[in-house]
């Protein structure tokens, strides 16, 4: 039982380290060093908010 737990923890640790390594490789090859992102960016444009009046609330 103890041996099985160590094996599972070892597999989880290997998967975690692999994910971190892949993330670092992606970051250093693709993201780092770019000053401006031209695709895949969601840009929010602020719009003025309409103030609520009593007629909006009560409908009269």
BAKE-514784 format. One record per atom (N, C-alpha, C, CB): residue in three letters; x, y, z. Coordinates in steps of 0.001 Angstrom, whole numbers, padded with zeros to 6 digits, always signed. Atoms other than C-alpha are relative to their C-alpha. Glycine has a CB too. Example, Ala and Ser with C-alpha at 12.3 -4.5 7.8 and 13.67 -1.06 7.14 Angstrom:
ALA+000890-001190+000000ALA+012300-004500+007800ALA+000900+001200+000000ALA-000992+000027+001246SER-000820-001190-000060SER+013670-001060+007140SER-000770+001090+000730SER+000414+000462-001415
This chain:
UNK+000822-001196+000000UNK+000000+000000+000000UNK+000866+001261+000000UNK-000935-000003+001208UNK-000891-001162-000091UNK+002766+002427+000941UNK+000773+000189-001308UNK+000983-000163+001184UNK-000737-000075+001262UNK+004661+001598-002227UNK-000877+000584-001107UNK+000510-001394-000406UNK+000937-000508+001000UNK+001559+002339-004328UNK-000198+001504+000160UNK-001348-000728+000108UNK+000159-001440-000257UNK+001115+005760-002669UNK+001217+000776-000511UNK-000205+000264+001514UNK-001220-000667+000474UNK+004731+006677-003402UNK+000038+000034-001525UNK+001256-000715+000545UNK+000027+000046+001464UNK+004285+005594-007026UNK-000972+001041-000556UNK-000395-001410-000488UNK+000999-000979+000460UNK+001142+007717-007435UNK+000513+001418+000196UNK-001335-000186+000751UNK-000558-001334-000246UNK+002799+010757-005816UNK+001135+000304-000978UNK+000508+000113+001453UNK-001076-000188+000972UNK+005791+010246-008104UNK-000552+000349-001376UNK+000863-001259-000087UNK+000628-000304+001296UNK+003518+010224-011165UNK-000587+001411-000009UNK-001104-001030-000320UNK+000575-001348-000096UNK+001711+013367-009980UNK+001111+001039-000055UNK-000826+000160+001304UNK-001124-000937-000005UNK+005022+015117-009324UNK+000624+000113-001395UNK+001063-000443+001024UNK-000547-000037+001367UNK+006342+014157-012786UNK-000923+000775-000941UNK+000212-001433-000534UNK+000952-000726+000846UNK+003164+015446-014445UNK+000062+001501+000297UNK-001440-000533+000216UNK-000084-001413-000383UNK+003399+018721-012502UNK+001272+000643-000537UNK-000055+000146+001525UNK-001269-000554+000490UNK+007058+019253-013353UNK+000007+000098-001527UNK+001180-000866+000476UNK+000092-000056+001455UNK+006362+018445-017009UNK-000841+001191-000446UNK-000593-001302-000549UNK+000855-001142+000349UNK+003538+021019-017123UNK+000727+001323+000228UNK-001298-000032+000822UNK-000757-001230-000278UNK+005755+023673-015517UNK+001088+000198-001051UNK+000628-000048+001418UNK-001055-000100+001008UNK+008586+022918-017936UNK-000556+000407-001362UNK+000741-001326-000118UNK+000620-000369+001273UNK+006290+023103-020974UNK-000461+001456+000037UNK-001192-000933-000317UNK+000410-001397-000138UNK+004861+026398-019683UNK+001168+000963-000104UNK-000702+000203+001315UNK-001183-000870+000073UNK+008323+027879-019238UNK+000552+000057-001421UNK+001091-000494+000968UNK-000484+000019+001380UNK+009400+026778-022705UNK-000907+000850-000889UNK+000070-001450-000534UNK+000944-000808+000776UNK+006243+028302-024195UNK+000208+001484+000272UNK-001448-000400+000326UNK-000164-001408-000360UNK+006759+031551-022279UNK+001266+000586-000617UNK+000038+000158+001520UNK-001266-000548+000495UNK+010399+031998-023259UNK+000087+000009-001525UNK+001156-000792+000565UNK-000058+000026+001470UNK+009831+031090-026915UNK-001064+000857-000666UNK-000136-001413-000487UNK+001109-000638+000696UNK+006521+032788-027641UNK-000403+001342+000615UNK-001185-000924-000012UNK+000583-001172-000643UNK+005460+035403-025095UNK+001045+001055+000339UNK-000732-000412+001255UNK-001002-000953-000471UNK+008594+037004-023695UNK+000629+000773-001161UNK+001087-000727+000792UNK-000656-000816+001011UNK+010078+039866-025668UNK-000945+000668-000974UNK+000952-000828-000754UNK+000949-000669+000889UNK+006910+040915-027449UNK-000593+001179+000745UNK-001121-000978-000487UNK+000518-001204-000629UNK+005936+044476-026664UNK-001477+000199-000285UNK+000777+001204-000465UNK+001376-000220+000398UNK+002649+044460-028497UNK-000603-001310-000506UNK-000086+001100-001081UNK+000696+001209+000427UNK+000213+041597-028893UNK-001039+000408-001026UNK-000658-000750+001211UNK+000894-000420+001068UNK-001701+041786-032144UNK-001164-000955-000221UNK+000770+000148-001269UNK+001111+000918+000218UNK-003891+038704-032073UNK-000302-000746+001293UNK+000319-000992-001144UNK+000410+000744-001176UNK-005867+036886-029448UNK-000195+000855+001235UNK+000993-001048+000289UNK+000156-000884-001142UNK-006338+039922-027238UNK-001405+000559+000029UNK+001029+001131-000040UNK+001332-000561-000172UNK-009718+040942-025894UNK+000154+001421+000526UNK-000869-000873+000967UNK-000115-001405-000375UNK-009985+044722-025729UNK-001373+000509+000403UNK+000589+000851-001162UNK+001251-000557-000503UNK-012686+046325-023639UNK+000014+001502-000244UNK-000198-000321+001517UNK+000121-001429+000204UNK-013876+049764-024626UNK-001056+000510+000976UNK-000371+000341-001487UNK+000909-000519-001011UNK-015452+051773-021841UNK-001110+000808-000661UNK+000759+000863+001025UNK+001146-000758+000487UNK-018943+053078-022571UNK-000638+000706+001182UNK-001028-000922-000727UNK+000643-000698-001117UNK-020750+055670-020502UNK-001239-000771+000467UNK-000387+001445-000411UNK+001125+000698-000592UNK-023309+054202-018143UNK-001186+000946+000091UNK+000365-000557+001390UNK+001203-000815-000077UNK-026861+055503-018433UNK-000487+000002+001447UNK-001108-000531-000968UNK+000491-000090-001368UNK-028102+056786-015111UNK-001464-000409+000052UNK+000183+001423+000556UNK+001372+000437-000167UNK-031306+055215-013855UNK-000836+001141+000599UNK-000064-001263+000896UNK+000913-000995-000536UNK-034258+057478-013228UNK-001188-000720+000611UNK-000455+000999-001098UNK+001185+000600-000608UNK-037513+056918-011369UNK-000908-000634-001067UNK-000780+001061+000802UNK+000862+000575+001043UNK-039325+056293-014660UNK+000541-001331-000494UNK-000139+000970-001176UNK-000574+001285+000379UNK-036881+053503-015504UNK-000345-001077+001026UNK+001520+000121-000152UNK+000233+000959-001078UNK-037505+051864-012140UNK-001482-000351+000108UNK+000510+000562+001335UNK+001424+000222-000238UNK-041253+052307-011765UNK-000841-000072-001270UNK-000528+001082+000871UNK+000701+000103+001259UNK-042271+052556-015432UNK-001124+001013-000195UNK-000545-001352-000129UNK+001069-001023+000149UNK-044432+055664-015048UNK+000531+001209-000683UNK-000592+000399+001353
